[in-house]
Amino acid sequence: MPDAKQNVQFLGSITRDQIHLKLQDASHDAPKKTMSHLKQAEVVINGSSLPAVVDRSNESIKHGIQPASSKWRHNQTLSLRIRKQILKFLDAEKDISVLKGTLKPGDIIHYIFDRDSTMNVSQNLYELLPRTSPLKNKHFQTCAIVGNSGVLLNSGCGQEIDTHSFVIRCNLAPVQEYARDVGLKTDLVTMNPSVIQRAFEDLVNATWREKLLQRLHGLNGSILWIPAFMARGGKERVEWVNALILKHHVNVRTAYPSLRLLHAVRG
């Protein structure tokens, strides 16, 4: 992982019962101007200002200083209003994955970024499509979204991250060797196809295939979220991973974001 210049952890959720947002900065070395701006940042909701950013240095974490978000109170009316607005563009429960009943082997799909290019739904992909949404009827009180840039190195945030009811991680980032800083709990992890090239040398030999396999086994039933329909360059890598999962009976719940979700991401 790269050296940490600024440890920032975004922990957020909008749930039926709670709106909870924390932005944590755990840096001693961040530029003074940046730190000043962070301390002054606010979120304005319904005409009132709420403190959204707290200086969470490593020292404050060690001494257990409580974030300002602990003073927040739930606004159910606003929560429902935000939920309805989001549902106009995206339904997380439905759009988190294409379902088995909506596609069949051989179906043609146009890539989101390469509209002139198409892919055929393979047998392996079809077999790994979920029958029902992995998030069907699921709501969580708190959610931690943990990136993979290395900014949490030496932060000591791992224990706090693991207290959240749903933890999302990015791009198969390693956790075991950095557990103190990033935690271990994983409920959903993303895997852009390019990760196979950058982190696993395109599986050029058995050693790299074994490294990927061990990482997948470590997910232990988590949702593996693979954007298979974004760009044509990722097709082979998606198929390699699919084949590996099926061959070794890896205990993961695969999910492939819907075209509507991918269009929303593209904008």
N, C-alpha and C positions, 0 to 999 in steps of 0.2 A: 504494500500500500504506500502511496506517496506521503511525504512529510506533511504534517498538518500545520497550516498557517492559521486557519480559522475553523474551529469546530462548531458546526451548526447542525442542529438536529431539529427537523420539523416533525412535530407530533400533532396530528390533527384528525378530527372526525366530526362529521355531522350525522347524528343519529336521531332516532325518534325521541329519545329521552334526554339528549344532551348535545350541546355544541361545545366542543373543547378544542382549543387551539393553543399550542405552545410553540414558540420559536426560541431555541436555546442557543446561546453563543458561549462556547467554552474555550475562548482563546485568550492567552496572555499577550499575544504578539500582533493582534489585529490593528490596522492603522487607526490612529486616534479619530480621524474624521469619520471612518466607518463606524467605530464604536459609538461615537457621539450621535450619529444618525440612528443607530439601532436603539439607543436608549430613549430617543425622542419619538420613535415610531408609535403610532396608535392605529387602532381600527375604529372606524366610525360606523355605528350601527343604529338605525332609527334616530339619527340626529344626536346621539350621545357618544362620547369618546370612551373607549375601553383600552387599557394598557395591553398591548399584544406582544411586546418584546421585553424580555428581562435579561439583564447582564448575568449570564450563568457562567462565570469563570470556573476554572478547575477548583479554585479555593472555595467558591460558593457551593459547588457540588459537594466538596469534602465536608463542609460545615453544615450541610443540610438546609441551606436557605430556601425558603418556599418561594415558588414563582408567583408573580402577581395574578396569574390565571386562577389561583386558588380562591381569589375573591370574587370571581365571576359567578353570576347566577343564570340559571337556564331560562330562556325566553321561548316558551313553547310555540307561541304564535309566530314568532320570527323563524323558528326552526322549521315549522310546517311550510311557511311561505318560501323559504330557501329550497326546501325539498321539492316543492311543486315547480319552481323555476328550473331546477336541474333536470327534472323529469321531462321537460319540454325538449331537451336536447339529448339526454342520456339516461338510460335505465340500467344502473349497475348490475342489478340482479339478472336482467335478460341479456345485456350486451357484453357481460364479462366473457362469454364464450359462445361460439357457434355450437349448436346442439346436433346430435346424431340424426334426429328426425328431419332436419332441414337440408341435409346434403346426402349425397350418395357417391360411391367411388366413380370416378370419371367425370363428375361435374366440373364445369369450367368456371374459374374465378378470375376476375381482372384485378391485378395488383393496384393498391391505392396510389402509390407514387409512380408506377409505370403502367398507366392505363392502357397502353397499346400492347402490353405483355399479359399473358394469361398463364394460369397453372391448372393442372387437373388434380382433383382430389384423389390422393393415393389411397390404397387399401390400408396402409399403416396409419395414415392420418385419420381416416374414417374410424378405425378401430379405437383410436384414442380420444375421439370426441366424446364429451360427457352426454349422458342421456337427459339429465336435468342440470339446471344451473348450480354450480358449486356454492353460490350465495343465496339460493332459494330460501326465503323466509328468515334470512340471517340479518341481525342487527347487533351492533357492538357498542358498548359504552365508551370505549377509548380505542384509539388506533395510533400506532407508531409507524411512520414511513421512514425507512432508513436507506440512505443512498449508498453508493459504493465508490465515492471519490477519495476516501481516506481522511476526510476532515474530522472524523471522530477519534482518530488515533490519539491515545493518551488522555482521552476525555473522562474515562471511568463511567460512562453512561450506560454500560451494559445492563446492570441490575435494574435501572429505571426503565429502560426499553422493554425488558422482559415482563414488567408488571402490566403492560397494556393487553387488552383482551384480544386484539388482532394486530399482528405485526407483518408489515409488508417490506420486503427487501428487493433490491434491484440487481439484475444481471448476474445471478448466481455468485454474488460476492461471498468470499469465504467468511466463516464465522468462528469456527473452533479456535483458531489461533489468535483471534481478536475478541474473544468472548467478554473480557473485562470492559472493553470499550463499546462494543456493538451488541452484546447479548447473544443469546442462542435461539430464542424462540422465533419460529418462522411459520406463518400461516399462509402466506402467498409470496412467491418470488418470481420476478420477471426474468425472461431470457431472450434478449434480442439475438437474432441469428449471428450477428457479427461477433458476439462474445466467444463463439466457438473458434473463430479465427484468432482473436486477440488473446484470449486466456488459455486456450487449449490447442493452439497450433494446428487448427483445422483437422485434428485427430489423425495426424500423419502416420502415427505408429501406435503400437499396442500400449506403450507407456502413457501417452496422452489420452487414449481412450479409457484407460483404467482410471486416470485422474478425474475425468469427467464422470465416469460411472460412480466413483466414490463420492463425489459431490452430490450427485443425484440421489444416491442411497441415503445421504445425510439429511435429505429433505423429509424423509420419514412421514409420508402421508400429506405433506403440504400441497397447496395448489401451485403447479408450475405453469406460468402464464407465458405463452409463446406467440408473439405477433407474426403469424405465418403468412399473412396476406399483404404485408406492407410493400415489399420491393422484391423484384425477381432475383436479386443477388443472394437472397437468403434461402432460396428453395432447397438446395442440396444440404445445407447445414440443418435445416429443420428436419429433413428426411433422415439424416444421420442420427439425430437425437431421438426421433421417433422409433427408429429401428433398434437403437440401443435400449430404450425403455422396454420395448416389447420383448426383445431377446432375453433380457436379464430380469424381467418381471419386477421392474423397479416400482417401489411403493410411493407413487406420486399421483396426484389428481391433475391430469393435463387439462388445460383450457386454452382456447385459441380465440382471441377477441373478435367480436363480430365486425362486419364491414361498417356498420353504423358507428360503432365506437371508434374505429380507425379513421373514419371520415371526420369525426368530431375532433380527434387529436390533430389531424392534418390541418383543420380549419378551412 
